[in-house]
């Protein structure tokens, strides 16, 4: 998607990251709909323990490839998870699943989203209804399942300092003078890893291919592709890096386990346009960043994807997300012409310099007029 089109999404995406109220109320606000009636309070963990525990992955004997590996091939787009927060609201605490009332409210919001797209199509218009691929399958309160409160762990002092130095077109009031003032996604280079594996508002296509010695994950956004080697090769030296990292995998029963290191810094590992992620797209990454992924078929049409992110220089603890991804082999990828006619990086720089020059040339504000002398106090009757 071209950057000048991406700017249309910024206000909505920024608003979506500041989720501090109930899911149903938040979803309505994002679409401009009035919030619904207050939902009944959720039961406590003692009253409904099943809402507070991550359900185990069902035992399933998956189909096999011709060479005997579990067959993960197919389309696994993550658009159906786009309306699930990365992080839980503090009020949800350790609760992993929505109540029935919360789930019903979110389903109604999903229906409104679908209606918006259909209504635009009927009117021969293209607006936010068709633009946003954002639904919510299942009853999860957040993508994060660890830490138990569904919140990102605190950053280290180093992480906080590096975040302050971050540069991106998503930062309000920032100036621009060179390409280093933009993140790699602004510049159509990459969305980076592991951010590319988390839902966004559009271009959520994920497709898996397999061969005896490798698994390839094709991503619609910027058409990045990941190669996961299964042949036992070791990671290259630390100075050899790639924006998708270096991935090698092995099978543990029916689960593909992947370890990725050697991730090139420069792209935020948590993309700010994933609902509930940190703002501004400036989460830092250190050389120690490592990702452990687990791909397991829960049934022939559901892929359970667990991702653990470890970066001890930036975060005080690891964190883990889980996504139950529905199969959709009909999801199509289209051309991603991000660089074609891309003038926005230069336009941002020219505009920023022009505004600063204009402010510098402006005459200083006039001094405030002297206040008139105070009138003598009126005499008072003795």
Secondary structure, 3 states (H helix, E strand, C coil): CCHHHHHHHHHHHHHHHCCCCCHHHHHHHHCCCCCCCCCCCCCCCCCCHHHHCCCCCCCCCCCECCCCCECCCEECCCHHHCCCCCCCCHHHCCCCECCHHHHHHHHHHHHHHHHHHHHHHHCCCCCHHHHCCCCCCCCECCCEEECCCCCCCCECHHHHHHHHCCCCCCCCCCCCCCHHHCCCCCCCCCCCCCHHHCCCCCCCCEEEEEECCEEEEEECHHHCEEEEECCCCCCCCCCCCECCCEEEEEEECCEEEEEEECECCCCCCCCCCCCCCCHHHCCCCCCCCEEEEEEEEEECCEEEEEEEEECCCCECCCEEEEEEEECCCCCCCCCCCCCCCCCHHHHHHHHHHHHHHHHHHCCCCCCCCCCCCCCCCCCCCC
